[in-house]
Amino acid sequence: MAPGDVTRSVSRTFELLGAITEHGGLTLADAAKTTGLATSTALRLIRSLEQTEFVLRGEDNVYRVGPRLLQIGARAIADNQLLLRAQPAMTEIAETTRESTYLSAPGPRGTALYLGQIEGTHAIRHMGWVGQTVPLDGTAVGAALLGKVGAHGYAVAHDTIEDHSTGVAAPIYDAVGRIVGALSVVGPTFRLDDDVCARHGRVLVEHCARLSTELGRTAAGDRPY
């Protein structure tokens, strides 16, 4: 096989694995359709992923994430220094706001990737976005990761990803002023009016500033990159 063919095969395999992961499982036909591959090509690549236990086929003929990928994902999360550093802040934010609190980072292809969550304490609360991606454009967390937060330091978005849900987010900077993550709270729109969003925004900005300082940010590193 020529080098170009090897590269293309590897690329297709990762595209297929990504599609199966993002959709929570796919049949062979759906996997081929989602990735634009011929069914025969998708089958060959999926069999390779099966052999290495990156995916497993269920009795319903749906291919889902396998133990090898789970092992790698768990190891990556355990080694993620931003997530480790952010956990105490996320806990405090959730206790203060009572809303579900998330840590996000830049994801693939112009998205925000949710890395961690602390559930809120309200009876009606948001949950379940860890591992998912959302667009940068039009979302609070996307605005935070893009640095589009204005003078107050946080962004708000209503009903963009889910109807009747509101997000408030603020950016986290590293030592040279790059945005490396964002903290956000998400809750029902009826509860997060302008005043509440402003209060939650100030809480997020305060904790993000502390995290940024832990990562080495100084006054000289305040300029955006």
KOLLUM-510300 format. One record per residue (C-alpha): residue number from 1; x, y, z; residue in one letter. Coordinates in steps of 0.25 Angstrom, whole numbers. Example, Ala and Ser with C-alpha at 12.3 -4.5 7.8 and 13.67 -1.06 7.14 Angstrom:
2
[atom 1, [49, -18, 31], "A"]
[atom 2, [55, -4, 29], "S"]
This chain:
225
[atom 1, [0, 0, 0], "M"]
[atom 2, [5, 14, -4], "A"]
[atom 3, [8, 24, 7], "P"]
[atom 4, [-3, 33, 2], "G"]
[atom 5, [-13, 21, 3], "D"]
[atom 6, [-8, 18, 17], "V"]
[atom 7, [-11, 32, 22], "T"]
[atom 8, [-24, 32, 15], "R"]
[atom 9, [-28, 19, 22], "S"]
[atom 10, [-23, 24, 36], "V"]
[atom 11, [-31, 37, 34], "S"]
[atom 12, [-44, 30, 30], "R"]
[atom 13, [-42, 20, 42], "T"]
[atom 14, [-42, 32, 52], "F"]
[atom 15, [-53, 39, 45], "E"]
[atom 16, [-61, 26, 46], "L"]
[atom 17, [-57, 24, 61], "L"]
[atom 18, [-61, 39, 64], "G"]
[atom 19, [-75, 38, 57], "A"]
[atom 20, [-78, 25, 65], "I"]
[atom 21, [-73, 32, 78], "T"]
[atom 22, [-81, 45, 75], "E"]
[atom 23, [-94, 38, 72], "H"]
[atom 24, [-93, 28, 83], "G"]
[atom 25, [-93, 17, 74], "G"]
[atom 26, [-96, 14, 59], "L"]
[atom 27, [-100, 3, 50], "T"]
[atom 28, [-91, -1, 39], "L"]
[atom 29, [-101, 6, 29], "A"]
[atom 30, [-102, 19, 38], "D"]
[atom 31, [-87, 19, 40], "A"]
[atom 32, [-84, 19, 25], "A"]
[atom 33, [-95, 29, 22], "K"]
[atom 34, [-90, 39, 33], "T"]
[atom 35, [-75, 38, 28], "T"]
[atom 36, [-78, 37, 13], "G"]
[atom 37, [-71, 24, 12], "L"]
[atom 38, [-75, 12, 3], "A"]
[atom 39, [-82, 1, 12], "T"]
[atom 40, [-70, -8, 8], "S"]
[atom 41, [-60, 2, 13], "T"]
[atom 42, [-67, 5, 26], "A"]
[atom 43, [-68, -10, 29], "L"]
[atom 44, [-53, -13, 26], "R"]
[atom 45, [-50, -1, 35], "L"]
[atom 46, [-60, -5, 46], "I"]
[atom 47, [-54, -19, 46], "R"]
[atom 48, [-41, -13, 49], "S"]
[atom 49, [-46, -5, 61], "L"]
[atom 50, [-53, -17, 66], "E"]
[atom 51, [-41, -26, 66], "Q"]
[atom 52, [-34, -15, 74], "T"]
[atom 53, [-46, -13, 83], "E"]
[atom 54, [-48, 1, 80], "F"]
[atom 55, [-62, -2, 76], "V"]
[atom 56, [-71, -14, 80], "L"]
[atom 57, [-84, -18, 72], "R"]
[atom 58, [-96, -21, 80], "G"]
[atom 59, [-107, -31, 78], "E"]
[atom 60, [-115, -20, 72], "D"]
[atom 61, [-104, -18, 61], "N"]
[atom 62, [-100, -5, 66], "V"]
[atom 63, [-85, -2, 68], "Y"]
[atom 64, [-82, 6, 81], "R"]
[atom 65, [-69, 10, 88], "V"]
[atom 66, [-61, -1, 93], "G"]
[atom 67, [-52, -4, 105], "P"]
[atom 68, [-39, 1, 98], "R"]
[atom 69, [-45, 14, 95], "L"]
[atom 70, [-51, 16, 109], "L"]
[atom 71, [-37, 12, 115], "Q"]
[atom 72, [-30, 23, 107], "I"]
[atom 73, [-41, 33, 110], "G"]
[atom 74, [-41, 31, 125], "A"]
[atom 75, [-26, 32, 125], "R"]
[atom 76, [-26, 45, 117], "A"]
[atom 77, [-37, 51, 127], "I"]
[atom 78, [-28, 46, 139], "A"]
[atom 79, [-16, 53, 133], "D"]
[atom 80, [-23, 66, 129], "N"]
[atom 81, [-17, 77, 138], "Q"]
[atom 82, [-28, 87, 134], "L"]
[atom 83, [-39, 78, 139], "L"]
[atom 84, [-31, 75, 152], "L"]
[atom 85, [-29, 89, 155], "R"]
[atom 86, [-43, 93, 151], "A"]
[atom 87, [-50, 83, 160], "Q"]
[atom 88, [-50, 91, 173], "P"]
[atom 89, [-55, 104, 166], "A"]
[atom 90, [-66, 96, 159], "M"]
[atom 91, [-71, 90, 172], "T"]
[atom 92, [-71, 104, 178], "E"]
[atom 93, [-78, 110, 166], "I"]
[atom 94, [-89, 99, 167], "A"]
[atom 95, [-91, 102, 182], "E"]
[atom 96, [-92, 117, 180], "T"]
[atom 97, [-101, 117, 168], "T"]
[atom 98, [-108, 104, 170], "R"]
[atom 99, [-107, 102, 155], "E"]
[atom 100, [-100, 91, 147], "S"]
[atom 101, [-85, 95, 145], "T"]
[atom 102, [-77, 91, 133], "Y"]
[atom 103, [-62, 92, 129], "L"]
[atom 104, [-60, 93, 114], "S"]
[atom 105, [-48, 94, 105], "A"]
[atom 106, [-46, 96, 90], "P"]
[atom 107, [-51, 84, 82], "G"]
[atom 108, [-50, 79, 68], "P"]
[atom 109, [-54, 86, 56], "R"]
[atom 110, [-58, 99, 62], "G"]
[atom 111, [-66, 94, 74], "T"]
[atom 112, [-66, 94, 90], "A"]
[atom 113, [-63, 81, 97], "L"]
[atom 114, [-69, 79, 110], "Y"]
[atom 115, [-59, 72, 119], "L"]
[atom 116, [-65, 72, 133], "G"]
[atom 117, [-78, 75, 141], "Q"]
[atom 118, [-83, 77, 155], "I"]
[atom 119, [-98, 76, 155], "E"]
[atom 120, [-106, 87, 161], "G"]
[atom 121, [-115, 85, 173], "T"]
[atom 122, [-129, 90, 168], "H"]
[atom 123, [-139, 80, 165], "A"]
[atom 124, [-140, 84, 151], "I"]
[atom 125, [-125, 85, 146], "R"]
[atom 126, [-117, 83, 134], "H"]
[atom 127, [-108, 70, 132], "M"]
[atom 128, [-102, 61, 123], "G"]
[atom 129, [-93, 69, 113], "W"]
[atom 130, [-79, 63, 117], "V"]
[atom 131, [-72, 58, 105], "G"]
[atom 132, [-81, 66, 95], "Q"]
[atom 133, [-77, 77, 86], "T"]
[atom 134, [-85, 90, 83], "V"]
[atom 135, [-82, 101, 73], "P"]
[atom 136, [-74, 112, 76], "L"]
[atom 137, [-83, 122, 69], "D"]
[atom 138, [-96, 126, 76], "G"]
[atom 139, [-93, 119, 89], "T"]
[atom 140, [-88, 125, 103], "A"]
[atom 141, [-77, 115, 104], "V"]
[atom 142, [-73, 118, 90], "G"]
[atom 143, [-72, 133, 92], "A"]
[atom 144, [-64, 131, 105], "A"]
[atom 145, [-54, 122, 97], "L"]
[atom 146, [-53, 132, 86], "L"]
[atom 147, [-51, 143, 96], "G"]
[atom 148, [-64, 150, 92], "K"]
[atom 149, [-68, 154, 106], "V"]
[atom 150, [-68, 169, 106], "G"]
[atom 151, [-64, 178, 118], "A"]
[atom 152, [-71, 170, 128], "H"]
[atom 153, [-63, 157, 125], "G"]
[atom 154, [-74, 147, 123], "Y"]
[atom 155, [-84, 143, 112], "A"]
[atom 156, [-99, 139, 112], "V"]
[atom 157, [-107, 131, 102], "A"]
[atom 158, [-122, 128, 103], "H"]
[atom 159, [-128, 116, 96], "D"]
[atom 160, [-117, 113, 86], "T"]
[atom 161, [-114, 98, 87], "I"]
[atom 162, [-126, 94, 95], "E"]
[atom 163, [-139, 101, 96], "D"]
[atom 164, [-142, 108, 109], "H"]
[atom 165, [-128, 106, 114], "S"]
[atom 166, [-118, 118, 117], "T"]
[atom 167, [-103, 118, 118], "G"]
[atom 168, [-93, 127, 125], "V"]
[atom 169, [-78, 125, 122], "A"]
[atom 170, [-65, 132, 125], "A"]
[atom 171, [-51, 129, 119], "P"]
[atom 172, [-39, 123, 126], "I"]
[atom 173, [-25, 128, 121], "Y"]
[atom 174, [-11, 122, 122], "D"]
[atom 175, [2, 129, 125], "A"]
[atom 176, [3, 135, 111], "V"]
[atom 177, [-11, 140, 110], "G"]
[atom 178, [-17, 129, 102], "R"]
[atom 179, [-31, 124, 105], "I"]
[atom 180, [-30, 110, 109], "V"]
[atom 181, [-43, 107, 115], "G"]
[atom 182, [-56, 112, 120], "A"]
[atom 183, [-65, 111, 132], "L"]
[atom 184, [-80, 112, 130], "S"]
[atom 185, [-93, 109, 137], "V"]
[atom 186, [-106, 104, 130], "V"]
[atom 187, [-120, 105, 135], "G"]
[atom 188, [-134, 107, 130], "P"]
[atom 189, [-137, 120, 124], "T"]
[atom 190, [-149, 123, 133], "F"]
[atom 191, [-139, 123, 145], "R"]
[atom 192, [-127, 131, 139], "L"]
[atom 193, [-132, 145, 136], "D"]
[atom 194, [-123, 156, 133], "D"]
[atom 195, [-120, 159, 148], "D"]
[atom 196, [-117, 145, 151], "V"]
[atom 197, [-108, 143, 139], "C"]
[atom 198, [-101, 155, 144], "A"]
[atom 199, [-99, 150, 158], "R"]
[atom 200, [-94, 136, 152], "H"]
[atom 201, [-85, 143, 142], "G"]
[atom 202, [-78, 150, 153], "R"]
[atom 203, [-76, 137, 161], "V"]
[atom 204, [-70, 131, 148], "L"]
[atom 205, [-61, 142, 145], "V"]
[atom 206, [-56, 142, 159], "E"]
[atom 207, [-53, 127, 159], "H"]
[atom 208, [-47, 128, 145], "C"]
[atom 209, [-38, 139, 149], "A"]
[atom 210, [-33, 130, 160], "R"]
[atom 211, [-31, 118, 151], "L"]
[atom 212, [-23, 127, 141], "S"]
[atom 213, [-14, 132, 152], "T"]
[atom 214, [-11, 117, 156], "E"]
[atom 215, [-8, 115, 141], "L"]
[atom 216, [2, 126, 142], "G"]
[atom 217, [-5, 138, 136], "R"]
[atom 218, [-1, 152, 141], "T"]
[atom 219, [-5, 166, 138], "A"]
[atom 220, [5, 166, 126], "A"]
[atom 221, [-2, 154, 120], "G"]
[atom 222, [-16, 160, 120], "D"]
[atom 223, [-15, 164, 105], "R"]
[atom 224, [-23, 154, 96], "P"]
[atom 225, [-15, 146, 86], "Y"]
